[in-house]
Amino acid sequence: MSAAQLRLFAAILAAAAGLGCAGVKPWERDLLARPDMAWEPDGREATARSHVFFSKEASLEGGGAGGGGCGCN
Amino acid sequence: MSRQTRRSREERARARRRRLRRGRSLLQALVGSALALPGMGGGARADSPLERPSSDYSFRFYAEEPLPQGKAAAGNPTRERYEILMHQFHLESPATERSDVALDIVHETMTGASPWFVRNQGGTPAQVMSGATIQEERTDALVSGNYYFDRAKLGASAGISTENDYFSWNLGSSGEMSFNDKNTTLSAGVGFSDDTIEPTEAALFGRIEKARKNGYSVFAGLSQVIGRKSVTQTSLSYKLNDGYLSDPYKLAEVGGANVPDNRPRERHQLAWLTRYRRHYESVAASLHLDYRYYFDDWQVTSHTLEAAWYQSLFGVARLIPSFRYYSQSQAEFYSPFYASAPADGFVSSDYRLSPYGAIAYGVKAEARLEDWPRHWDWTLSAGWERYAADGDLALKRVSVESPGLVSFDLFSVQLKGSF
């Protein structure tokens, strides 16, 4: 990762953390709790698509660690 | 005290108790939704234990398009590619007051041919596919669990994966902690995998007989609630791959002769993923936006942009169109074919290490049935996604695209029940 990219990542982190100052109270969380607001509303679909793209492309999926390998050609 | 006065006092007391009960269940509902801030794990309710068991079964049919005639080398045995039937079974359940567990089983059957090597046909790369139709099966099993503290969560997982020629086992652990009234969540995790490959027909084709590789991964991320209707998350994932990383079923043409695919024995990978979720109340829909930047020490860099629109319909259904754009640069040692052996000896004509872009689009429909027969809830969904890779779609100009680039359709159906 270049120095410029590292600075950009740190800036995004700081901005994201800074946004917390506004704060949403627990009783205002109704919309955020909706299933369609989850990072992965359908875990099985996310796993299957991740497996397909990992097998057919050169990249790491990101968003987590671990999970299995396969002899995917 | 008169009977009338006593009755009105009793009535007032009853009315007060009714108000208190309603208030308490309203508070419970609000607290319940407060705890259900979307977290790193993936489920909607990620920072409190599951409330009820649920199970789902998914069936997927994956079909690659045949190799175009113009890309096939003279004498190429078949243009058909892969077809995969995939079954996924999932079971999750609360375990104790502060924990839940899950089991995932995947079974796949794969048939078809895959790219074998690329031939230099008068200066133009042409693909040769593996000959006979192969039939393979893969079975995966994964157990996982989570333990919840007041503002934190710990998770662990263990899994295995087996195929005719492949065996892999893996372990993972992750944790998250919330701050700021649970508006900010920090998460991190580690993973380890151990893979062994024993290629079929090794002696016949002069392949290695057995090889191993290990994967070591770590990630860290930050989620932030932006407002009542939106959240964002950014995370870094790093993986070290160590061992036999070549493809024993592929060859590369070097100076007119075929030699085994040969890649470095180490690969360092980094992915930076940023996600955004935003709800639009007036139209009852949510927007998903994901961007991933990736690079590794094989010189591959890639960009991925995904967008999906979750449109709720009549309170019981959802329609979800989606779009994905992908672009990757090539691995430093990749080439469709080689005039002479490179100094470091690394060669690969695998299209997956070539430069290209890809567009995928799809749509999924979901319908829910609640409280049947008693308090069970069901969701039935069906979806389709189409993917096409092409050198012209890459962000940077591609002078020679691999003849083996793939396009596919993926059809899915799923039935889910919560009990």
Chai-1 contact restraints between the chains, C-beta under 6 A:
chainA,res_idxA,chainB,res_idxB,connection_type,confidence,min_distance_angstrom,max_distance_angstrom,comment,restraint_id
A,I12,B,T234,contact,1.0,0.0,6.0,A-B,restraint_1
A,L13,B,L222,contact,1.0,0.0,6.0,A-B,restraint_2
A,A16,B,L222,contact,1.0,0.0,6.0,A-B,restraint_3
A,A16,B,Q224,contact,1.0,0.0,6.0,A-B,restraint_4
A,L19,B,Q224,contact,1.0,0.0,6.0,A-B,restraint_5
A,L19,B,I226,contact,1.0,0.0,6.0,A-B,restraint_6
A,G20,B,N180,contact,1.0,0.0,6.0,A-B,restraint_7
A,G20,B,N183,contact,1.0,0.0,6.0,A-B,restraint_8
A,G20,B,T184,contact,1.0,0.0,6.0,A-B,restraint_9
A,G20,B,Q224,contact,1.0,0.0,6.0,A-B,restraint_10
A,G23,B,D181,contact,1.0,0.0,6.0,A-B,restraint_11
A,G23,B,N183,contact,1.0,0.0,6.0,A-B,restraint_12
A,V24,B,N183,contact,1.0,0.0,6.0,A-B,restraint_13
A,V24,B,V225,contact,1.0,0.0,6.0,A-B,restraint_14
A,V24,B,R228,contact,1.0,0.0,6.0,A-B,restraint_15
A,P26,B,A34,contact,1.0,0.0,6.0,A-B,restraint_16
A,W27,B,L30,contact,1.0,0.0,6.0,A-B,restraint_17
A,E28,B,R228,contact,1.0,0.0,6.0,A-B,restraint_18
A,R29,B,S33,contact,1.0,0.0,6.0,A-B,restraint_19
A,R29,B,A34,contact,1.0,0.0,6.0,A-B,restraint_20
A,D30,B,S33,contact,1.0,0.0,6.0,A-B,restraint_21
A,L31,B,R228,contact,1.0,0.0,6.0,A-B,restraint_22
A,L31,B,K229,contact,1.0,0.0,6.0,A-B,restraint_23
A,L31,B,H279,contact,1.0,0.0,6.0,A-B,restraint_24
A,L32,B,L37,contact,1.0,0.0,6.0,A-B,restraint_25
A,A33,B,S33,contact,1.0,0.0,6.0,A-B,restraint_26
A,A33,B,A36,contact,1.0,0.0,6.0,A-B,restraint_27
A,P35,B,A44,contact,1.0,0.0,6.0,A-B,restraint_28
A,D36,B,S286,contact,1.0,0.0,6.0,A-B,restraint_29
A,D36,B,Y310,contact,1.0,0.0,6.0,A-B,restraint_30
A,M37,B,P38,contact,1.0,0.0,6.0,A-B,restraint_31
A,M37,B,R277,contact,1.0,0.0,6.0,A-B,restraint_32
A,M37,B,H279,contact,1.0,0.0,6.0,A-B,restraint_33
A,M37,B,S286,contact,1.0,0.0,6.0,A-B,restraint_34
A,A38,B,P38,contact,1.0,0.0,6.0,A-B,restraint_35
A,A38,B,A44,contact,1.0,0.0,6.0,A-B,restraint_36
A,W39,B,P38,contact,1.0,0.0,6.0,A-B,restraint_37
A,W39,B,G42,contact,1.0,0.0,6.0,A-B,restraint_38
A,E40,B,G42,contact,1.0,0.0,6.0,A-B,restraint_39
A,G43,B,G42,contact,1.0,0.0,6.0,A-B,restraint_40
A,R44,B,S58,contact,1.0,0.0,6.0,A-B,restraint_41
A,R44,B,Q88,contact,1.0,0.0,6.0,A-B,restraint_42
A,R44,B,H90,contact,1.0,0.0,6.0,A-B,restraint_43
A,A48,B,R60,contact,1.0,0.0,6.0,A-B,restraint_44
A,K56,B,V406,contact,1.0,0.0,6.0,A-B,restraint_45
A,A58,B,V300,contact,1.0,0.0,6.0,A-B,restraint_46
A,A58,B,Q328,contact,1.0,0.0,6.0,A-B,restraint_47
A,A58,B,R352,contact,1.0,0.0,6.0,A-B,restraint_48
A,A58,B,L353,contact,1.0,0.0,6.0,A-B,restraint_49
A,S59,B,Y294,contact,1.0,0.0,6.0,A-B,restraint_50
A,S59,B,S302,contact,1.0,0.0,6.0,A-B,restraint_51
A,L60,B,K239,contact,1.0,0.0,6.0,A-B,restraint_52
A,L60,B,Q269,contact,1.0,0.0,6.0,A-B,restraint_53
A,L60,B,A271,contact,1.0,0.0,6.0,A-B,restraint_54
A,G62,B,S237,contact,1.0,0.0,6.0,A-B,restraint_55
A,G62,B,A271,contact,1.0,0.0,6.0,A-B,restraint_56
A,G62,B,L273,contact,1.0,0.0,6.0,A-B,restraint_57
A,G62,B,R292,contact,1.0,0.0,6.0,A-B,restraint_58
A,G63,B,S235,contact,1.0,0.0,6.0,A-B,restraint_59
A,G63,B,L273,contact,1.0,0.0,6.0,A-B,restraint_60
A,G64,B,F219,contact,1.0,0.0,6.0,A-B,restraint_61
A,A65,B,G189,contact,1.0,0.0,6.0,A-B,restraint_62
A,A65,B,V190,contact,1.0,0.0,6.0,A-B,restraint_63
A,A65,B,G191,contact,1.0,0.0,6.0,A-B,restraint_64
A,A65,B,S217,contact,1.0,0.0,6.0,A-B,restraint_65
A,A65,B,V218,contact,1.0,0.0,6.0,A-B,restraint_66
A,A65,B,F219,contact,1.0,0.0,6.0,A-B,restraint_67
A,G66,B,N170,contact,1.0,0.0,6.0,A-B,restraint_68
A,G66,B,G172,contact,1.0,0.0,6.0,A-B,restraint_69
A,G66,B,G191,contact,1.0,0.0,6.0,A-B,restraint_70
A,G68,B,D140,contact,1.0,0.0,6.0,A-B,restraint_71
A,G68,B,G159,contact,1.0,0.0,6.0,A-B,restraint_72
A,G68,B,S161,contact,1.0,0.0,6.0,A-B,restraint_73
A,G68,B,S168,contact,1.0,0.0,6.0,A-B,restraint_74
A,G68,B,N170,contact,1.0,0.0,6.0,A-B,restraint_75
A,G69,B,S168,contact,1.0,0.0,6.0,A-B,restraint_76
A,G69,B,S193,contact,1.0,0.0,6.0,A-B,restraint_77
A,G69,B,D195,contact,1.0,0.0,6.0,A-B,restraint_78
A,C70,B,S161,contact,1.0,0.0,6.0,A-B,restraint_79
A,G71,B,E163,contact,1.0,0.0,6.0,A-B,restraint_80
A,G71,B,D165,contact,1.0,0.0,6.0,A-B,restraint_81
A,G71,B,Y166,contact,1.0,0.0,6.0,A-B,restraint_82
A,G71,B,I197,contact,1.0,0.0,6.0,A-B,restraint_83
A,N73,B,S114,contact,1.0,0.0,6.0,A-B,restraint_84
A,N73,B,Y249,contact,1.0,0.0,6.0,A-B,restraint_85
